Amino acid sequence: MNLLNAVALRVALAVQNRGQRLAADLRDRGDRGSGVVETIILVAGFAGLAFAVYLAVSSKVHGWINEIPGATSR
């Protein structure tokens, strides 16, 4: 009878331990999407910065092209 009780106790503790690990894993999953959101914000920021630099450089280049005698700019 002691062996049966020991086995039953071990099974019960294993099930409880597994349940606690699953609950802890579910609690830790709440922050899964934050890295994706931060990456999207960074990429959008750099794209906006690149567009602003393009506009500034583009107008300068067109200005220089217009100063060349005989050159036509679109």
Legacy VTK file of the C-alpha trace (Angstrom):
# vtk DataFile Version 3.0
C-alpha trace
ASCII
DATASET POLYDATA
POINTS 74 float
0.000 0.000 0.000
2.900 2.362 0.690
4.178 1.878 -2.857
0.748 2.721 -4.305
0.501 5.845 -2.148
4.013 6.946 -3.146
3.249 6.488 -6.843
-0.048 8.359 -6.526
1.683 11.202 -4.665
4.427 11.435 -7.306
1.864 11.516 -10.128
-0.141 14.212 -8.345
2.983 16.325 -7.779
4.078 15.874 -11.399
0.664 16.998 -12.661
0.697 19.990 -10.323
4.245 20.913 -11.364
3.332 20.674 -15.041
0.275 22.869 -14.480
2.368 25.483 -12.698
4.914 25.493 -15.536
2.172 25.895 -18.140
0.629 28.766 -16.160
4.034 30.470 -15.888
4.598 30.079 -19.640
1.214 31.628 -20.368
1.955 34.556 -18.048
5.285 35.213 -19.776
3.706 35.267 -23.228
1.964 38.614 -22.674
4.918 40.583 -24.056
5.364 38.666 -27.302
4.300 41.384 -29.769
6.173 44.332 -28.294
9.367 43.563 -30.238
7.432 43.536 -33.494
5.752 46.855 -32.715
9.048 48.476 -31.752
10.635 47.222 -34.976
7.791 48.613 -37.077
8.096 51.999 -35.350
11.861 52.074 -35.928
11.535 51.117 -39.594
8.827 53.726 -40.152
10.956 56.367 -38.436
13.988 55.610 -40.559
11.838 55.561 -43.700
10.490 59.013 -42.814
13.998 60.289 -42.154
15.236 58.854 -45.450
12.348 60.514 -47.300
13.121 63.881 -45.675
16.801 63.573 -46.664
15.761 62.599 -50.201
13.553 65.678 -50.508
16.311 67.976 -49.239
18.994 66.483 -51.492
16.674 66.247 -54.489
15.819 69.948 -54.389
19.518 70.829 -54.034
20.476 68.639 -57.008
17.711 70.108 -59.146
18.899 73.583 -58.155
22.449 72.751 -59.221
21.243 71.251 -62.501
19.232 74.403 -63.248
22.393 76.526 -62.805
24.174 74.614 -65.597
23.883 76.601 -68.858
21.859 74.689 -71.409
20.692 72.017 -68.969
17.058 71.203 -68.637
15.509 69.773 -65.538
12.195 67.972 -65.374
LINES 1 75
74 0 1 2 3 4 5 6 7 8 9 10 11 12 13 14 15 16 17 18 19 20 21 22 23 24 25 26 27 28 29 30 31 32 33 34 35 36 37 38 39 40 41 42 43 44 45 46 47 48 49 50 51 52 53 54 55 56 57 58 59 60 61 62 63 64 65 66 67 68 69 70 71 72 73
